Amino acid sequence: AEDYHMLMKAYQSMKAEDFELFVGFFCEEGRDVNAVGKDGRSALAVIATHRHGVEYADILKAAGAV
């Protein structure tokens, strides 16, 4: 899904503060913060498994990701 790929690219290329701003704009545009990739996992599910992903996962959760 396009929304999933946008979230993952932002996660991979942004500092947490910038990612937080991006997610805010992303949600304002009506994008799906729970979009899934080809493996059926959401960005939150993937990022939550990364050692340095905790802050990013918390940002997604605050935006309504489950």
C-alpha positions in Angstrom: 0.0 0.0 0.0 1.2 3.5 -0.8 0.6 4.7 2.7 2.6 1.9 4.2 5.6 2.7 1.9 5.3 6.4 2.7 5.5 5.7 6.4 8.4 3.3 6.1 10.4 5.7 3.9 9.8 8.5 6.4 10.8 6.3 9.3 14.0 5.2 7.5 15.1 8.7 6.5 13.9 11.0 9.3 14.9 11.9 12.8 12.1 11.2 15.3 11.1 14.9 15.6 10.7 15.1 11.9 8.9 11.8 11.7 6.4 13.1 14.3 5.7 16.2 12.1 5.4 14.0 9.0 2.9 11.7 10.7 0.8 14.7 11.8 0.6 15.9 8.2 0.1 12.3 7.0 -3.0 11.9 9.2 -4.3 15.4 8.3 -4.3 14.3 4.7 -6.5 11.4 5.6 -3.8 8.8 5.0 -4.0 5.4 6.7 -1.6 5.1 9.7 -2.5 1.4 9.9 -1.8 0.6 6.3 -0.1 -2.8 5.7 2.8 -3.9 3.5 2.9 -7.0 1.3 3.5 -9.2 4.3 0.3 -8.0 6.0 2.1 -6.2 8.8 1.6 -2.5 9.6 4.4 0.0 9.8 3.9 0.0 13.6 4.3 -3.8 13.7 7.6 -3.6 11.8 9.0 -0.6 13.5 8.2 -1.9 17.0 10.6 -4.8 16.4 13.5 -2.5 15.6 16.0 -1.8 18.4 15.9 2.0 17.7 12.2 2.1 16.7 10.6 2.6 20.1 10.3 6.4 19.8 9.0 6.1 16.3 6.5 3.4 17.4 5.3 5.7 20.2 4.7 8.5 17.6 2.6 6.1 15.5 0.6 4.9 18.5 -0.1 8.5 19.5 -1.4 9.1 16.0 -3.9 6.2 16.4 -1.9 3.2 15.0 -2.7 -0.1 16.6 
